[in-house]
Amino acid sequence: MSRTVSLTLELSVMRISIAFVGAASIATTFPLSLDAQRAKPAPEKTTHVSLASETAGREPKAFAPLVGSWVITKDAGNNVLFIDGRVWKRGQPAGGLADKARELYGARNEDFIESIKAFAYYPIAVYKGLDNFENGEIAVRFQMIGGTLDRCAGILFDVKPNGDYLTVRYNGTEDNVVLWTFNNGVRKFVNRATTPTPLELGTWHTLKISVHGTQLKSWLDDQPMHDYTLAHPVSGKIGVWSKTDSMIEFADFTVTPTSK
Amino acid sequence: MTMRLRFLPTCAALVVLPAAATNAQAKKTTRNPTPRAKLAAECTWKPTDGWVKRQAEFFDESKHDWTNDSLRTALLAAAGLTAPLKAPVNFGVHVEGRDSTPPAGAAAMVAALTKLAATRGSTWPTKSVVGAAGTHAVSMLVSLDTGLARAALHRMMEAGPAESPAVDVATLEDRLRLVWGRKQIYGTQFRRGPDGKVELAPMEDSSHADLRREDAGLPPFKLGLCMAGAGKS
């Protein structure tokens, strides 16, 4: 079975995407970037990220917390991932950011660190188990616990080595689902789902996105939220996202990469 | 249509003792926060409690580093406050029907704040503009008008924790949620039941209330209930 591989070359501000057929031949013919060489092939099956073997009170092992205080905690006896906004401090990345960035992006981590610092109001934790998500579905369950300024739970995707990313998030202080882009240190509103959806704190809900080429769809508790055409195809790491002092529990992070 | 709300009590009036206590006792307790022997154990606090220290930190005005002193003075007068405010400034206990009458100048200041909130790009009176006491005065004044309160809450949240008193933001959000027909989330709003007893207004997710209250600089839930003179819910 042939597989389409998209290789993205960063040339100054211009981005060129080249599609090839036959991954094996590319690897021998073209000098790939370090990221492409390290990329794990996307399995075409649903991966459910289990937190069962994680230790409560510690940082997660399955995710790399880059901004904010992310810890494993218990909810009804089960391990969940908690972003603890009580300890949020303005502009503070998570501890050990350089080491974590190095683990994710090898030597090319300086741009990443700079961008993450610029976006330090927005806690993120990057999933370590998949290097490149292009097409497919990502879902996560979340429960809002609190946050005086914000109560945000989001899916992080298209995370680039320079720290740019996209997020589809639910905001419990605005009752809406919005797609945001974070590029070169600038956060930009892209698209708001038209349906306001108030959710109660302390109740579990599911946020899901699907990406096929440039087509992005999102759902909140199976209710359609977005059907939007992105400016570029998605290609990058994934994870979970939050904002400032939000206190959110995340669980059942699942990813189903597909070839198209 | 906006709904007129009663005036949010000042810091002194916010100290509500169990139902039998008199207002005079409440004021006395504010001046001297030392626990009184006859109060229930859960109805007392110490100046070293985390939530008291958190409020003290925000309301510390020893640096005098606000920029608009005339606006600050006007706000304090309109709200009937005298600076400096001594922590705890807000216990997060609002019992419907126990509101005090707003000072004479309150209505004019509410009108001015309404105009300000409606002006795009206007500078909202945050801590760096009118000082911490000024921001508390703003919180009290905006609570008089639902439409203004909504706009102000948005401005206060947007300004962030260094510029807006989290304890006031939380209390205001609870109050507005009830006006909008939703449940409160911090447990700061109380009502009188059919039997005349004070009871907690509808609340969601009370199991995580203390996490939220800690984040906002509010006293523990148990203390709030005790101060309101409410039965445990």
Boltz contact constraints between the chains, C-beta under 6 A:
constraints:
  - contact:
      token1: [A, 86]
      token2: [B, 215]
      max_distance: 6.0
  - contact:
      token1: [A, 145]
      token2: [B, 208]
      max_distance: 6.0
  - contact:
      token1: [A, 145]
      token2: [B, 211]
      max_distance: 6.0
  - contact:
      token1: [A, 146]
      token2: [B, 211]
      max_distance: 6.0
  - contact:
      token1: [A, 146]
      token2: [B, 212]
      max_distance: 6.0
  - contact:
      token1: [A, 146]
      token2: [B, 215]
      max_distance: 6.0
  - contact:
      token1: [A, 148]
      token2: [B, 166]
      max_distance: 6.0
  - contact:
      token1: [A, 148]
      token2: [B, 169]
      max_distance: 6.0
  - contact:
      token1: [A, 148]
      token2: [B, 170]
      max_distance: 6.0
  - contact:
      token1: [A, 148]
      token2: [B, 215]
      max_distance: 6.0
  - contact:
      token1: [A, 148]
      token2: [B, 216]
      max_distance: 6.0
  - contact:
      token1: [A, 149]
      token2: [B, 157]
      max_distance: 6.0
  - contact:
      token1: [A, 200]
      token2: [B, 204]
      max_distance: 6.0
  - contact:
      token1: [A, 201]
      token2: [B, 185]
      max_distance: 6.0
  - contact:
      token1: [A, 201]
      token2: [B, 204]
      max_distance: 6.0
  - contact:
      token1: [A, 201]
      token2: [B, 205]
      max_distance: 6.0
  - contact:
      token1: [A, 202]
      token2: [B, 205]
      max_distance: 6.0
  - contact:
      token1: [A, 202]
      token2: [B, 208]
      max_distance: 6.0
